[in-house]
Amino acid sequence: KYQKSFYRKINGVVAVSNYTKNHLLKHYPWLEPKVRVIANFINLKENGLIDLSKKPRNKIKKILFVGAIKERKGILEAIEACRYYRDNFSPDFVYDLVGGYDQNEYYYQRLFKKIKEYGLEDKIIFRGKLTNKELQDYYFNADLFLMTPLNINHHFEGFGLVFLEANTKGIPCIGARNSGC
């Protein structure tokens, strides 16, 4: 009720993607004339594009995830994909999970249990929060960026900025259709 009265009082809403706009309009269709999409971007002067000829060719494929370790980021689903890849294609990969997490949280415990169940302890590694320099090194060395976000209640990935960051480093990305990625 509070949200409805709030939205009636404002002149406009900026959404970061059409996905976010459409999600908002599902609940408040009368907001249509007030919603404008202004997408996020990457400042290439700060991030810079890389010279792809300088990227290393890794014998062990390096898969990267960057973000907080949360259920809506689809990490459990990515672990399933890693198991499938190992069992059907190659065991020569590492999936680095870069971002904050709490070892005592239920979701982390679920992930850890699944990793152990699948025997992927040496393949899926929680790196935690990194310095910007360390993060740039992970991006530079990655062969693939993998994040498969989910919609969970009113939580969703409105715009996957990390996909753009990965692209500036010449990394192909796998995401999900059911999000702003």
N, C-alpha and C positions, 0 to 999 in steps of 0.2 A: 504494500500500500504506500509506504514511504517513497519507494522508487518512482512509482507512477506520478505522485505529486511533484517530485523533484524534476522528472523529465518534462512535465508540463510547463514548468517555470523557466527552463533554459531556452536559449535561442538556437543552439546547435550542439551537435555531438560529432567528434572526430573519431573515426574508427581506423585501426591500423591495417585492415584488410577487408575485402568484400565478405570473407567468411565471418569476421567479427560483426560487420554490419548486418548480415543476414541473420546471425544468431540473435542480435538485439531486436531486429524487426519481427522475429518469430514471437517474441513476448510483447512487443509494443509496436504493432504495425502502423499505428498512426504517427510514429516518429519519422516515417519515410522522408518527408521534405526537410527534416532537420539534420539528417545524417549525411556526413561527407567522409569519403575515404581518402586518407593521406597515408600512404604506405611508408614504412620505415626504409632506411637506406644505409649503406655503408659509405663512410668517408674514405675514398680511395687514396687521398693524399696522406691520411694517417695510417691506413691499413696497407695500402699499396697492393698491386697485383704482383704475383711472383713470376719469375722466369721459369716456365715449366721444364726447360731443358736442364735446370739445376736441381729439380726434384729427384730424390733418391729412388732407385728401383729396388724395392724391398723384396727379399726372398720370402720372408714371413710377412704376410699382408697385415697392415696396420689399419684397424677400423677405429673410428673415433666417435665419441659422444661428448658433448659439452653442455652442461646445464645442471640444475639442481636434481638430485636423485629423488624424484617424485613419481607416484603411480601414473599420473597423467602424461608423463614423458614416454611411456611405453617401453620401459627398459626390460620388463619381464618378457614382452613379446620379442624384443631384440635378442634376448638370451635364447629363446626358442629358435630363432632364425640362425643364431650362431651354432647351436647344436645340430640343426639340420645341415648347415654348410659343412661342419666338421665331418658328420656321418656320411654325407653324400658327395662331397667334393674334395676337401683338403683340411688337414689339421693344422696347416701352416698359416695361422693368423693370431692376432692379439686384438682384443676389443678393450680399448682404454676408455674408462668412464671418468671424465674430468668434471668436477663440480662438488659442491658441498653435500654432505650427508651426515646422518647421525646413526652410528652402529646400533643404537638401542631402539630405533624406530622399527615398527612392524614391517613396513615395506622393505627396508634394507634387509631385515632378517629373512623375509620371503625370497628376495633376490639371492642372498648368500646361500640359503638352503637349496634353491634350484641350481645354482652354479655347482654346488657340491654334489647334488644328485646326478647331474650330467657329467661330472668329472671335468669341469671346465675351469678349475681353480687357477691353472697356469695360462689360461686363455682370456679370461675376463678379469680385469684389474681395476679396482677403485683407486684413482689417483688423488682424489680430494681437490681442494682449491689450490690453484697454482698462481705463480706470478704471471704477469702479462708476457714476459720473455719466455717463460716455460711453456705457456699456452701456445705462443706463436711457433715454438719448436714442434709441439705436437701437431699443430695444423700443417706445418711444412712437411712433416714426415708421413702424414696420413695418406692412405690409398683410398679410403672411403669414409664418408660421414654417415652414421646410421642413428636416426632417432625416429621412432614410430609412435607419435603421440596419440592419445586417446581422449575422448570426451567422457568425463566423469562428472555427472550431475551438471552443475553450472561451471565447472572448471574445464578449460580447454586451451589449446595452443592457438592464440589469436594471430600471431605472426611469428614465423620461425626465423628470427634474425640470425641464428647460428648457421642456418643453411647458406645465407648470403656470405657470412664470414668464411665458411668452408669453400664456397665457390671462388672467392677472391684468392684463395690459396691453391686453386686448380684441383679441388677435391670433388669428385662426383658425390651426390647425396641420395640417400634413400629416406623417404619420409612417409607420410600418410595422407590420404585424400580427405579424411574426416577432420581437417583442421585448417588453420590459416597458413600452413606450411606451403 
